[in-house]
Amino acid sequence: MNKETTILDDDFKYKMDGSCWKFVPPYSEGIWNLETGENILKHSLLLLYVQLTLIFILTSIIHFLLRQFQLPRLVSETLAGLILGPSVMGYFLPNVSNALFPPQSEKNLYSLTIFGYIFFMFLIGVKMDLSLITKLGKREWCISLSLMFNLLLVGVICQTISQILEPQEYLDDWIDLFTATTMLTSFPVVACFLMHLKIINSELGHFALSTALLCDLQSVILVNSYNYMDIITNASIRVGIKAMALSLSLIVFVTIVLRRLMFWIIRRTPEGKPVKSSYTIFIVCLVIVVAVVGETVGIQYFYGPFIFGLTVPTGPPLASTLVEKLDTIVTGLFLPLMATFCGLKSNLRDLSKGLSYPLVFGMTIGLFFKLIAVYLPAVWFNTHSTDAAALSLILTVKGIVELGTFGTNFNKQVRNTGEFTVAVVLILILASIIPIIVRKLHDFSNTYPGYQQRNILHGASNDDLRILVCTHRQDDALAGIRLLEISHPMKESPLSVYGLYLEPLTGGSTPLLINHQLGQKYSKSGAHRQPIIHVFRYFKAEHPKFVQVQVFSAISPPKVMHEDICWLAFDKSISLIILPCHRKWNAKGELISDSQVLRNLNSKVLHKAPSSVGILIDRSRIHGPSSIFVAPFVYRLAVLYMGGEDDMEALAYARRMARSSRVHLTVIHFTLSKESGYARWTNTIDDEFLNGLKKNDEILGNLNIIYKEEAVKDGSDTAMIIRSMEEKYDLVLVGRRRRSDSPFTLGLSEWCDLPELGPIGDLFASSDITASISILVIQQQIIRDEQNEALGDQSLKFSK
């Protein structure tokens, strides 16, 4: 045995053989205290500072030059590494390269890189919403299974070609690593890419995130199962089972014990307040402990922090605080080092040494098959062709996770710099080209194109009806609850109600979306929200079996408040958004408020909503908290039907209400009289819709439903009929949108002051109506699909 033993004594280290060398401390005494011939860059800590400074400055310069192409910062970071590494500086300025990036300094840079990568994976888990799993549909499962089959197929093809053309064992290992890394879909990479494009909250972004999440979970199970099987095969069954048991024990501990700890921290935090710094520091320490334990028991060092991040409840207060405290230093300092480090380890002159026939073939055919494996199932499930192509590219993008995988395995499975350079260059090319193509394909102004029907008309009659009730004050909440009471929740058609209190942001505060289901302490600053929260909880207490209620508060500037409404509606798969009208009346029927801010908010929601929208005009004379207890024995309900998608949506909601014997529904179908001068005004879809109701006796055979027709010649007749019935009903449902040349509103549309309410809603909100009545103006979900729009236009036929 020839072991070396070292003893530290002041400034020297001595070996047992008597030789010694001078110990260089990591820090420097300063440039003015240098000894003769001393190189200040020999101090490791100072050298690290210089390296970080060079990397940051060069990355910023490259990113500034490339900003017109809107490329991800990952491209600039990788290019900075290539320039500072042997590809450029090491070739043209070898002495400078050896001084600034000596081989012995790689360990320090690599350790810092790993440290940042751990917290990056933790933050990705924190930002990730596990509720996406509950919303996975057939299309996500189909695409993920298609991608998994594509991975296995390409892997078998590449291995077969490799065995025939270049049967080296080490090449087989490299082919396995390269194929698995490039063919798999990484959720963190997709999430970062969508955030870069600013479409993570869009319907396409949600679709891509859900699919990437499912693919990533499948790949984690597949890869770890393969590793355990390899241990059982090459080592022993006992060792494999022990590794699996330890790994599962860590996962169970994180998902159960640490998750409960996270909820305990949330409960200790008052509503609207950030989490204490002591809790944040404690969680940071836990992340490091979980990473070390995970690496010890056989899980890769970043899997433990990622799983830990998943256990943190999304949104404020905990997740938002962790992101706010850690995101800047992790994404701004630590994480870029991974991309730059991979560039430093690459050498473009060795690129040809890493290329082989199996690798080139697998890379080409694999990426092509992956694009097809996403595109075809997406189109099959009625995704627009351009969005399906964009989705294929989004799920093919590569980024920091793939670079981290290759960087971590550099000394394990990569046999030469050329192989590593091939991987880095491929990731660099994909990260540069895909954003440009996606921007050309996807319409970024269309956030919610409507791939799925989120409305009442197309929903199953026995499914729960999801309604988002927006409120600005307590009277809005009370009016919304009175409407929900009429909606008749029961076992066959339960209600899921989401109350959203909209509070304008004041001062320099931070926008918040507060979830009132987390059991946080009440804060004095949030005391004004409690009456509204109690209104919704009272409704839940009145219907404990058939109603689910969740209450949120959105605190944001009025100009962007519609984003909170639309996102919550999209995230919760809402079928109907209820907005309060911007006009308010008192108990005497006098107009007391006409808010232009609320009117603009309603208009923005109507334009961008991912579901149907109803604007509630509350002109009832019952106000105050006591109004919730005053419920008439019979509700008189009317639907004004003139044709169109919005009227069909209104009638579909009314039919649901009429399931209760306490609701007496009158369907008033407006038709054209012979004196109107219009020979024909038909809508094929409307005729089929009403005929279907009559054939099924849903109207004519129901004792509490009355169907009647009113013949009119123009808008003036329509207005007369509406004024004559204002005292007859408690609630009137009417569609919002009308064609400009519709004879039913001819003359009314020209004088419409409130287009967001439509001509009929504008009439009910005018001073001409003084009766105590409530009106719900409904707009059906807008499906922004070119084919559907063309089909809808063809269904309307008009002749004079």
Secondary structure, DSSP 4 states (H G I P E B T S, - for coil): -----EEEETTEEEETTS-EEE---SS---GGGPPTT--GGGSHHHHHHHHHHHHHHHHHHHHHHHGGGT--HHHHHHHHHHHHSTTTHHHH-HHHHHHHS-GGGHHHHHHHHHHHHHHHHHHHHHH--GGGGGG--HHHHHHHHHHHHHHHHHHHHHHHHHHHH---HHHHHHHHHHHHHHHS--HHHHHHHHHHHT-TTSHHHHHHHHHHHHHHHHHHHHHHHHHHHHHHHHT-HHHHHHHHHHHHHHHHIIIIIIHHHHHHHHHTSBTTSPPPHHHHHHHHHHHHHHHHHHHHHTS-TTHHHHHHHHTSPSSTTHHHHHHHHHHHHIIIIIHHHHHHHHHHT--GGGHHHH--HHHHHHHHHHHHHHHHHHHHHHHHTT--HHHHHHHHHHTT---HHHHHHHHHTTTTT--SHHHHHHHHHHHHHHHHHHHHHHHHHS-TT-S---SS--SSTTS-TTSPEEEEEEESSHHHHHHHHHHHHHT---SSS-EEEEEEEEEE--TTPPPEEEETTS-PBP-GGGGGGHHHHHHHHHHHHHSTTTEEEEEEEEEE-GGGHHHHHHHHHHHTT-SEEEEE-SEEE-TTS-EEEE-HHHHHHHHHHHHH-SSEEEEEEE--S--SGGGGG---SSEEEEEEE-SSHHHHHHHHHHHHHTTSTTEEEEEEEEEE-GGGS-SEEEEHHHHHHHHHHHHTTTTTT-TTEEEEEEEESSHHHHHHHHHHTTTT-SEEEEE----TT-GGGTTTGGG-S-GGGHHHHHHHTSTT--SS-EEEEEEPPP---HHHHHHHHHTEEEE-
